[in-house]
Amino acid sequence: MTVSSEVCAQCGKSFSSNDMVKFENSWVCQFCKPIFLQKLKEGVSTSKSLTYGGFWIRFGAKIIDGILLQIVNYAVLLPVMALMGFKRTAPTAAGIAGIAGAYILIFGFNIAYITFFLGKFGATPGKMACRLKVINPDGSKISYLKAFGRYWGELLSAFTLSIGYLMAAWDTEKRALHDRVCNTRVVKVV
């Protein structure tokens, strides 16, 4: 018999379901049970529900991040192109190496941008502007490693003709393919 892990409706921490009490749709750990019961007696709302970020607000955040990343990408690529002189002749070996180096730098910056902001703040600047945050299912902050993995998951969402992104429009928790792969949620910050 496998024991499932549930999230406490009060503290948001994960526990074995054997160590918790279920009340209607809420699981409560042994430490939060007295507080939970007191709230029930007082008639206070006990649900700790999350409001998930929908497809369109996430699309807007992605556009903002795309604009910011393109500004940096062009700031790297244009000087390389200027050094090549925008010649219409066949590029030289040095020119090809310069362009390849610029694209490697751009690719590295894109990875660092997503990993740093999601790992440090739980949101990229685009998500911050749209008041969204990326969290674990239990409501905790994601790690830098998960943020790094989420970057690669987003590439998977894009490589599926962006159907991976469109999944957020129909999922009950508004999860895109990369959210499912990395087990994350995008929620609205209140």
C-alpha positions as CSV (number, residue, x, y, z in Angstrom):
1,M,0.0,0.0,0.0
2,T,1.5,3.3,-1.0
3,V,1.0,6.3,1.2
4,S,0.3,9.6,-0.5
5,S,1.7,12.9,0.4
6,E,-0.7,15.8,1.0
7,V,-0.3,19.5,1.6
8,C,-1.6,21.1,4.8
9,A,-4.2,23.8,4.2
10,Q,-2.8,25.9,7.0
11,C,1.0,25.8,6.9
12,G,1.4,24.6,3.2
13,K,3.9,21.9,4.1
14,S,3.8,18.4,2.7
15,F,3.1,15.5,5.1
16,S,2.2,11.8,4.7
17,S,-1.6,11.4,4.5
18,N,-1.3,9.0,7.5
19,D,-0.1,12.0,9.7
20,M,-3.0,14.3,8.6
21,V,-6.7,14.8,9.1
22,K,-9.0,15.4,6.2
23,F,-11.9,17.8,6.6
24,E,-14.1,18.2,3.5
25,N,-11.5,19.0,0.8
26,S,-8.8,20.2,3.1
27,W,-5.9,18.2,4.7
28,V,-4.5,19.5,8.0
29,C,-1.3,18.4,9.7
30,Q,-1.2,17.5,13.4
31,F,0.5,20.8,14.3
32,C,-2.1,23.0,12.6
33,K,-5.2,21.0,13.7
34,P,-5.9,23.1,16.8
35,I,-5.7,26.3,14.8
36,F,-7.8,24.9,12.0
37,L,-10.5,23.7,14.4
38,Q,-10.5,27.1,16.2
39,K,-11.1,28.8,12.8
40,L,-14.0,26.4,12.1
41,K,-15.6,27.3,15.4
42,E,-15.2,31.0,14.7
43,G,-16.6,30.7,11.2
44,V,-13.4,31.9,9.5
45,S,-12.7,30.7,6.0
46,T,-10.3,27.8,6.2
47,S,-9.5,27.3,2.5
48,K,-6.2,28.5,1.3
49,S,-7.0,28.5,-2.4
50,L,-4.6,29.7,-5.1
51,T,-5.7,31.8,-8.1
52,Y,-3.8,30.4,-11.1
53,G,-2.5,32.6,-13.8
54,G,-4.5,32.0,-17.0
55,F,-3.3,31.7,-20.5
56,W,-3.6,35.4,-21.6
57,I,-2.0,37.0,-18.6
58,R,0.9,34.5,-18.9
59,F,1.1,35.3,-22.7
60,G,1.4,39.0,-21.7
61,A,4.2,38.2,-19.3
62,K,6.0,36.2,-22.0
63,I,5.7,39.2,-24.4
64,I,7.3,41.5,-21.8
65,D,10.1,39.1,-21.2
66,G,10.6,38.6,-24.9
67,I,10.9,42.3,-25.5
68,L,13.5,42.6,-22.7
69,L,15.5,39.6,-24.0
70,Q,15.4,40.9,-27.5
71,I,16.9,44.3,-26.4
72,V,19.8,42.4,-24.9
73,N,20.1,40.0,-27.8
74,Y,20.4,42.9,-30.3
75,A,22.8,44.7,-28.0
76,V,25.1,41.7,-28.4
77,L,24.5,40.9,-32.0
78,L,24.5,44.3,-33.6
79,P,28.2,45.1,-32.7
80,V,29.3,41.8,-34.2
81,M,27.4,42.6,-37.4
82,A,28.9,46.1,-37.4
83,L,32.4,44.7,-37.1
84,M,31.7,42.4,-40.1
85,G,30.6,45.5,-42.0
86,F,27.3,44.2,-43.1
87,K,29.0,42.9,-46.3
88,R,26.9,41.0,-48.8
89,T,29.9,38.9,-49.7
90,A,30.6,35.5,-48.4
91,P,31.4,35.7,-44.7
92,T,35.0,34.9,-43.5
93,A,35.9,32.2,-41.0
94,A,36.4,35.0,-38.4
95,G,33.0,36.5,-39.2
96,I,31.3,33.1,-38.8
97,A,33.1,32.5,-35.5
98,G,32.0,36.0,-34.3
99,I,28.4,35.3,-35.1
100,A,28.5,31.8,-33.5
101,G,30.1,33.3,-30.4
102,A,27.4,36.0,-30.2
103,Y,24.6,33.4,-30.5
104,I,26.2,31.3,-27.8
105,L,26.4,34.4,-25.6
106,I,22.8,35.2,-26.3
107,F,21.7,31.6,-25.5
108,G,23.6,31.6,-22.3
109,F,22.1,35.0,-21.3
110,N,18.6,33.7,-21.9
111,I,19.2,30.6,-19.7
112,A,20.7,32.8,-17.0
113,Y,17.8,35.3,-17.2
114,I,15.2,32.7,-16.6
115,T,17.2,30.7,-14.0
116,F,18.2,33.7,-12.0
117,F,14.9,35.5,-11.8
118,L,12.8,32.4,-11.2
119,G,15.2,31.0,-8.6
120,K,15.7,34.3,-6.8
121,F,12.2,35.9,-7.0
122,G,10.0,33.2,-8.3
123,A,9.1,35.4,-11.3
124,T,10.8,36.9,-14.3
125,P,10.4,40.7,-14.8
126,G,7.5,40.0,-17.2
127,K,5.7,37.9,-14.6
128,M,6.4,40.5,-11.9
129,A,4.8,43.1,-14.1
130,C,1.7,40.9,-14.5
131,R,1.7,40.0,-10.8
132,L,2.4,36.3,-11.4
133,K,4.7,33.9,-9.5
134,V,6.0,30.4,-10.2
135,I,5.7,28.1,-7.2
136,N,5.8,24.4,-6.3
137,P,2.5,22.6,-5.8
138,D,2.7,23.0,-2.0
139,G,3.1,26.8,-2.4
140,S,6.8,26.9,-1.7
141,K,9.4,28.8,-3.7
142,I,11.1,26.9,-6.6
143,S,14.8,26.2,-6.5
144,Y,17.4,27.4,-9.0
145,L,17.7,23.9,-10.3
146,K,14.0,23.7,-10.9
147,A,14.2,27.1,-12.6
148,F,17.0,25.9,-14.8
149,G,14.9,22.8,-15.7
150,R,11.9,25.0,-16.4
151,Y,13.9,26.8,-19.1
152,W,14.4,23.5,-20.9
153,G,10.8,22.6,-20.3
154,E,9.8,25.9,-22.0
155,L,11.8,24.9,-25.0
156,L,9.9,21.7,-25.1
157,S,6.6,23.7,-25.0
158,A,7.8,25.8,-27.9
159,F,9.1,22.9,-30.0
160,T,5.6,21.3,-29.9
161,L,4.4,24.1,-32.2
162,S,3.6,26.0,-29.0
163,I,0.9,23.5,-28.1
164,G,2.7,23.1,-24.8
165,Y,1.9,26.7,-24.0
166,L,-1.7,26.4,-25.2
167,M,-2.3,23.6,-22.7
168,A,-2.6,26.3,-20.0
169,A,-5.8,27.5,-21.6
170,W,-7.6,24.2,-20.9
171,D,-5.9,22.8,-17.8
172,T,-7.8,23.2,-14.5
173,E,-4.7,24.5,-12.8
174,K,-3.7,26.5,-15.9
175,R,-0.5,24.4,-16.3
176,A,1.5,24.5,-19.5
177,L,3.6,21.5,-20.7
178,H,6.7,22.9,-18.9
179,D,4.7,23.3,-15.7
180,R,3.7,19.7,-15.9
181,V,7.2,18.5,-16.6
182,C,8.7,20.5,-13.8
183,N,5.7,20.2,-11.4
184,T,5.2,23.9,-11.0
185,R,2.2,26.3,-10.8
186,V,1.9,29.9,-11.9
187,V,-0.3,31.8,-9.5
188,K,-1.5,35.4,-9.2
189,V,0.1,37.4,-6.4
190,V,-2.4,39.2,-4.3
